[in-house]
Amino acid sequence: MMDAIKIFLFGVDVFFILYLIGYSSFLLLSVLWGSSRLYQKRRDEELELDLHQEYYLPISIIVPAHNEEMTVIDTVLTLLEQEYKLYEIIIVDDGSTDRTGEYLIEHFQMHQISRPIRKTIPCKNELAVYEAEAGKVPITLVLKESGGKADTLNMGINISRYPYFICMDADSMLQKDSLHEIAKPVLEDNRVIACGGQVRISNGVKLVKGEVADYSLPKNIIVAMQVLEYNRSFLASRIFMDSFNGNLIISGAFGLFQKEMVLLVGGYDDTTMGEDMELVVKLHAFCRANHIEYRIRYAPDAICWSQVPGNLLDLMRQRRRWHIGLFESLMKYHNVIGKQEYGLMGTISFLYFWIYELLSPYIELFGLLTIILSFVVNLINVPFMILFFGVYALFGCILTLIAFFSRIHTQQVYISFWDGLRAVLLSGFELVGMRFILMLVRMNALLGYRKNRSVWGEKERFRHNRE
């Protein structure tokens, strides 16, 4: 019996070590790749090798809103500060119970119009349509029956005028060059059908006329750890996967899409909690199945500043929704893995999300349980275990800090010495503390997940710090 336990634990040890080495190696490669790409891009800009042109994609900006009275006005005002010549703003109010619609109508002096909406993609009915014009930018407000975020985005697509659209959250703000930056990959390559921007955390940031005037690490520890997490995520895997057309996620907070292609695949799926990822994977699958030359890109200099949960309960709810959305998308397109026509996207990208995202909480829990079992039967080398996990933790902290300080440097924003020191200290808490809590949340995410699928993700809102 003891021999069998020894063999079992030895096998688990080998698997777990290979699992952690594989994850660390992927992160190392991704972070180094991402950092080098950012530095090279910054050097090109300094040498004036960057693309400068006067061509513009006509873009419809769709802002889905539900109970966003505190932030939606500031969001629209930052959109009006864009250094871009041809775009419209569409706010779709999905049955808000607060004064979201009233505030917009009053602030922008909107007037109701009779405008028929051709529902190319099915969505709930509109209740009223309002219009206004700020400068040369038309603003449209659609009040509609409640149907969830995906249904709301589909309404925005149906009423939009232009061949490209951007979807973004109603609690987000764009830098003044964000539209220019996210449109750039399409202008460089007409095969691009979608492009994601970088989402950064607006807590602790002050924008003045679309530019960062003041930046500091948020005082709230929960938010500050998310800053480190976001920098690592958006710098690492997305830049690396962009190199082989393998990105499976464009954040719902900021993404550009070719409308014709989105209409062909049926728009956003209102039966899933992860409508943003589902749409991107669906576009990949559709183009590959129909042998269409395409690219789905990531533009790290197209910056969207968005609010994140400020307390642990809201964060846990958010991550539960994300994990459910990940599960639904991977299960729906599980047959992609290993197929030759899907290339590296169908192997590297899908396997990464299966092994290191969807299944990681179960693998990590299994590893912890085997450590406890090894300790109980006195088959564990405690000094080696402490050394191994210490090295792994240190390695993870270093990668997180490389991502954080690389983004700080390449964006030419400055932080105080104390904020830098806090980032160093919090990188350890984020890796051990928050990661462990969110691991438990993701483990339990699929229990009863079919309930309330179209419910909006509620979180506490704060007024933007802008001028």
Buried (B, 14 or more C-beta within 10 A) or exposed (E): EEEEEEEEBEEBBEBBEEBBEEBBEBBBEBBBBBBEBBEEBBEEEEEEEEEEEEEBBBBBBBBBBBBBBBBBBBBBBBBBBBEBEBBBBBBBBBBBEEEBBEBBBEEBEBEEEEEEBEBBBEBBEBEBBBBBEBEEBBBBBBBBEBBBBBBBBBBBBBBBEBEBBBBBBBBBBBBBBBBBBBBBBBBEEEBBBBBBBBBBBBBBBBBEEBEBEEBBBBEBBBBBBBBBBBBBBBBBBBBBBBEEBBBBBBBBBBBBBBBEBBBBBBBBBBBBBBBBBBBBBBBBBBBBEEEEEBBBBBBBBBBBBBBBBBEBEBBBBBBBBBBBBBBBBBEBBEEBBEEEEBBEBBBBBBEBBBBBBBBBBEBBEBBEEBBEBBEEEEBBEEEEBEEBEEEBBEBBBEBBBBBBBBBBBBBEBEBEEEBBEBBBEBBBBBBBEBBEBBBEBBBEBBEEBEEEBBEBBEBEBEEBBBE
